[in-house]
Amino acid sequence: MKDKIDLRSDTVTRPSSGMMKAMLNAKVGDDVYKEDPSVNALEAYVADFFGMDEALYFPTGSMANQAAIKLHTQPGEQLICDHYGHVYNYEGGGVSFNSGVSCKLIVGERGKITAAQVEASINPPDFYHSPKTSLVCLENTTNKGGGACYELTDMQAIREICDQHHLGLHLDGARIANALIYKKQDPKEFGKIFDTLTICLSKGLGAPMGTVLAGKKELMQNAMRIRKVLGGGMRQVGFMAAAGLYGLQNNYQRLEEDHQKAQEIQHRLLELDYIKKVDEVETNIVIFYLKDSTQEEDFIKYLSENNSLISQMGEGKLRVVTHLDYTDEMHDQYLTQLSNYKIK
């Protein structure tokens, strides 16, 4: 039986033989005591990569984001983010549960917001009837926005607004590696712009788990405590950290291959008469819509019968995410499947 063509997410990858070797050979210790050399090496690598003061390894991206929000805010305050933001939509209400913070939502462009929108959304600090605005959260690339990426100049403009109004600035960088490769940006520029940022190791970089939170020293001094409160203290987790470091060092540049395959899927979809719309593709996410939304279940069933899986995001959105386990052979098969589908 052929392997499934699983395009639901780039989280479905499995460790390569090289990554498994790195895991098996990892030197480990007790990370709660900060004695795991592989975790320490990963954190040092990420901090240097972004030009940040410090970094801390977390089991998940949601926990890392939630810790960052806690570092920046006090209960009763408010953060600003796009209405597509992962911290608002996909972290189980953790913003309110963990930090007692509310969200001021902005309708941006494909999950990206502007400096002008941020400034217009800041509550007057002397108006005690409204929550105190204390943090801005950006997401790069945007998940619900179809893998869209910010320009450095746009993020720098938001940084200036945050400085003027004494706000923190956090980046949910779950797929920041994809953005850096696509935009050919210097990761150290991100370290200059953001107070804190995350990078996920279990998406395009192919590790089994893990996200690293990097930030400025004055904020990060409480990160270990918050990770502990959230239940994120880990022991000999260097086996997983070694996988993450391997991914950063070996799977970073190859993200271009995922982006190219996503572009080719976009081009094929645009040729098909049953497709209503395909959102612009920048990185490894393709979001598209059928002309007849009532055919969605039939389309999904057809793909499944042909050993292919994609995601339904609601409101007619269908999502494909390319990744390192999506081979050239699978790619050819999937493009053929798209061409062969017939509306009933």
N, C-alpha and C positions, 0 to 999 in steps of 0.2 A: 504493500500500500504506500502511495506517495505521501510525503509529509504534507500536513495542512499548510495552506497559504494563509497565515494568520496576520491580518492587517488591522486588527482592532486597535493595537497600540504598539509603541516601541518598548513597552515594558515586558513583552512576552518572550524576549530573547533568553537564550541559555548560554552559560559560560563556554567560551571556546577552549580548545585544548591548551592554548597558551595561558589563558586566564586561570584554568584549573591548575596548571603547573605552578603559577604564581601563588595561588591559594594554598596548595599543599606544602609549598616551601616557605610560607610566611613565618616569620618570627613573631611570637605572640606573648602577651603578658596580661595583666589585669588593667583594663582601661579605666575602671572606676578610680584606680590609684594613679592613672595616667602613666602606666608602666607597659603599655602595649607598643612596641617599637614600630609595628606596621601602621597602626592608627596614627601615631605621632608623625611618621613619615608622610602619610597622606595629608594630614592637617597642615604640615609645614609646606608641602608642595602646593596645596590649594591657596594658602595665604600668600605665598610668593607669586603664584600664577596671576592673582588679581592685584597684587601690591597692597594687600590688606595686612593689618597688624597681627591678627590671630584668626584661627579657624577651629571649628569643633565638628566632629563626626556625629551624625544622627542616624537612627535606623530608617527614618522616612522623611520625605520632603514636607509632608503636612506638619510633622512634629517640628521640623526646623523652622518652617514659616511661623508656626504658632509660638515658638520660643522667641523668634525675632520680634513679633508683635508685642509679646509680654515685656521684652527688653525696652521697647520704645514707649510704652503706654502705661496709664493707670486706669483702674476701673472707672467707668462713667465717661471716658473720653471717646474720641471718634477718629477713625482712619478714613482716608479717601482712596477709592480704587475704581476701576472700570466695572461696569455691571456684569462683564464676562469673567471677572477676576476669580482665579482658583481659590484664593483665601476666602472668598464670599460663597462661591457655589459648591466647592468640592472638598471642604474640610470639616464637614459635619457640624457646622455652627460653632466651631472652635473659637472663633473670634470673640463671641459673646460668652461662651462657656468657660474658656480658659482665662481670658483677660478682662471680661466685663466691658468690652468695647463694642460700639456700633459702627456701621459702615455707611458712609456717604457715597452713593453710587453715581458714577458718571457714565453716560452713553458716549463712548469714544468711537474710533474707527477700527473695527476688527480687534477690539480689545486694547487698543492703544489710546491713551489720553494725552492732552496737550497741557502746556504750562498755563495757558489762559483758562482752561477748564478747571485746573487745580486751584488757581487763585480765586476763581468765582465760587468755588465750593468750600472755601475756608470759613468757618464760623467766626464771627467777631469775638476776639478773646475776652472783651469786657461785657459781653452779653451773656449773663449767667443762666438764661433760660435754655440755651442750646448747649450741646456737648462741646467740650473743648477739643478742637482739632489738634492732633499731635503727630500724625503719621500719614505718609503717602506710600502706598504699595503699588508698584508696577509689576508687570509680568512680561517676560521676554525669553523665548517666543510666547505668543499668546496661544493657549490651548483652544478655547472656543472660537478664537479669532482665526483659526486655521494656520497656525504657525507663522503669523506675521511678526516682523522684527522692528524694533525702534531704531531710528537714526541716533547717533551719539549726540548730535546737536539738540535734538528734542529732549533727550534725557538731561542734558546739561542745563537746558532752559528750565526744566522742572526743578533741578537742584537749586538754581538761583532763587526760585520762588520759595522753596523750602527754607533756604537760608534767611530770606527776608522775613519770613513768618515764624522762624524758630521751630520748624517741623523736621521730624526724622524722615529718612527716605530709605525704604527697603525694596529690594528686588527679589521677586520670586523667579529665580533663574532655573527652573526645572529643566528647560531646554536651552539654557544660555549657550551651551556649546554649539548648538545648531545655529544660533544667531551670530556668534562670533565667526564661524566658518563662512556663513552666507554673506555677511556684511564685510568680511575681512577686517574685523576690528581688533584692536589691541586689548586684551583682557585687563591690563593695568589701568586703562581709561575708566573701566567700570569701578575699580577700586577707588578712583578719585571722585567719582560721582556719588556713590552710594555709601550710606552708613553701615548697612548690612546687606548681604546678598546670599543666595543659596545656589548650589549647583547639584543637580541630581545625577547620580552615577548609574542608575538602573534603567535609564531610557536609552538614548542613542549610544551611550558609552558601553552598554552591555553588561554591567555588573548585576549580580543577583539582588542587591539591596544597597541602600545608603544614600544619604545626602550630606553635603558639608555646608555648614553655615560659616561665613567669613565676615569679619567686621572690624570696626575700630576698637582699640583696646578699652576705652572707657565704657563701651557698651558690652563688650564680650566678657568683662570680668564677672558678670553674673550669669553667663550662659550655662556654665556647668550646673549651677544650682537649679536653674529653670529646667534644664534637661532632666535632672534627677526628679524634680517635682512631677514632670510629665511622664515619668516612668521610662526614661531613655537611657538609664545607666546600663552599660554593657560590660562584659568581662573579656574573654579572649576573642574579641571581635576582629582581631587583626587578620583572620582568614578572609573576612569580607572586605576589610579595608584594602588588603592587597589586591583584591579583584577590582576595586574602584580605582586604585592607582594604576593598575595595568590598563584599565579602560581609558584613563586620561592620557597615558603615554603611548598607547597603541591604536586606539579607536577614534581619536579626535579628528585627525585629518580626513579619515575615510568617510566622515559624515557627508562629504560632497557627493558620494555615490548614492546615498539615500535621497538627497535633494534632486539629483538627476533623475532617479526613478520616479519620484513624485511628479516632476515636470512632465515626464513621458506619459504618466497616467492621466494627468490633466489634459494633455494634447489629445489622447485617445478619447476621453470623455467628451471633449468639445466636438468631436467628429460624429457623435452618435445622436440619432434623432429622438431618442427617448429621454435625453438629458435636458433639463430646463436651464440649469445654471451651474457653473463651477467657480468657486471663489478663487481669487488670485492665489497662486502657489509660490511661496518663497523658500520654504525649507522642506520638511519631510511629512507635512500634513496636507491632505487633500480633502476639502469639504465640497460636496456636490448635492444637487437636488434633482429628482425625477420630474418630468413634465406632469405626469399623472401620479400624485402622491398616494393614490389608492393602490398603486402597483408596488409599493415599497416592500410589503411583506413577501410578495411573490418574487421580487428581485433578490431579497435576502435569502429566501429559500433556494432559489436557483443557484446562487453562489455557494451556499452550504452543500448542496447536492454535488457541486463540482469541487468540493474540498477547500473552499475559500471562506474566510470570515472577515467581516467589516463591522463597524460600529454604527448604531442608530443613536443620534443625539437629540431626538425630539424635534418638533416643528419642521419636519421634512428634511432635516440635515442628516446626511450620510457622511461618514468619515473613514478615510483610509490613512494609515500611518506606516511609512516605510521604515525599515530598520536593517541591522546587520545580518539577521537570519533570513531575510527575504532575498533569496538568491536570484541570479540572472535567469535561471530556468523557471523559477516560480513567476518571475516578472513577465516572461514571455507567455506563460500559461494564463496569467491573470488578464493581460491585455487581450488575449484571444477570447477569454470568457466574456469580457465586456462587449467585444464586437459581436459575439454570437447570441447575446441575449435578445429575445423577441418579446415585445409587449403582447400580452394575451388579449 
